[in-house]
Amino acid sequence: MTLSVLAMKNAGPCRAGFITTRAIGSATIRNRIRRCLREIVRKHQYDLREDFWIVLIAGRDAASASYRALEDEWLRLAKRASILAP
């Protein structure tokens, strides 16, 4: 998974976009991954700093990853990008 972050002035709450390409698998698999990522970001939305736009790009390994593995990867990337509120 790849995380891209863009700082925006006075943008308010964090916004997130999700990209899943056809290389990952069928539409069913891509939609499942997007639903999981959406739920993970929703679950941690109050932990995020404001004024950021986020784009998550799912890799091929996301198709076989569990929800917990995706969440762990999200938290690792968010901490590394310093978008989690202190």
C-alpha positions in Angstrom: 0.0 0.0 0.0 1.2 3.5 -0.8 0.1 6.7 1.1 0.2 10.1 -0.6 -0.5 13.2 1.5 -1.1 16.8 0.4 -1.3 19.6 3.0 -4.1 22.1 2.3 -4.6 25.3 4.1 -8.0 25.8 5.8 -9.3 22.5 4.2 -11.0 21.4 7.4 -11.3 17.7 8.2 -9.0 15.2 6.4 -10.3 13.9 3.1 -9.4 10.5 1.7 -9.4 8.8 -1.7 -8.7 5.2 -2.6 -7.2 3.7 -5.7 -7.5 0.0 -6.6 -6.3 -0.9 -10.1 -7.4 -3.9 -12.2 -4.0 -5.5 -11.5 -5.3 -6.3 -8.0 -8.1 -8.6 -9.2 -11.8 -8.6 -10.1 -14.2 -5.9 -9.3 -15.4 -7.8 -6.3 -12.0 -8.0 -4.8 -11.2 -4.3 -5.6 -14.5 -3.2 -3.9 -13.8 -5.3 -0.8 -10.4 -3.7 -0.5 -11.9 -0.2 -0.9 -14.6 -1.0 1.7 -12.0 -2.1 4.2 -9.8 0.9 3.6 -12.8 3.3 3.9 -13.7 1.6 7.2 -10.1 1.9 8.5 -9.9 5.6 7.7 -13.4 6.2 9.1 -12.4 4.3 12.3 -9.3 6.5 12.8 -10.8 9.8 11.4 -10.6 11.5 14.8 -7.0 10.6 15.2 -6.0 12.4 12.0 -4.7 16.0 11.9 -6.8 18.5 9.9 -6.0 20.2 6.6 -4.7 17.1 4.8 -5.9 15.3 1.7 -4.9 11.6 1.6 -4.7 9.1 -1.2 -4.3 5.4 -0.5 -3.1 3.2 -3.4 -3.6 -0.5 -2.8 -1.0 -2.9 -4.0 -1.4 -6.5 -5.3 -0.8 -7.9 -1.8 -3.9 -6.1 -0.5 -6.1 -8.7 -2.2 -4.9 -11.4 0.1 -4.4 -9.3 3.2 -6.7 -9.5 6.2 -8.5 -6.4 7.6 -6.1 -6.4 10.5 -3.1 -6.5 8.2 -4.5 -3.6 6.2 -5.2 -1.6 9.4 -1.7 -2.2 10.7 -0.2 -1.0 7.4 -2.4 2.1 7.4 -1.3 3.0 10.9 2.3 2.4 10.1 2.1 4.7 7.0 0.0 7.4 8.8 2.6 7.5 11.6 5.4 7.8 9.1 3.7 10.6 7.3 3.0 12.4 10.6 -0.7 12.8 9.9 -1.9 11.4 13.2 -2.8 13.9 15.9 -0.5 13.9 18.9 
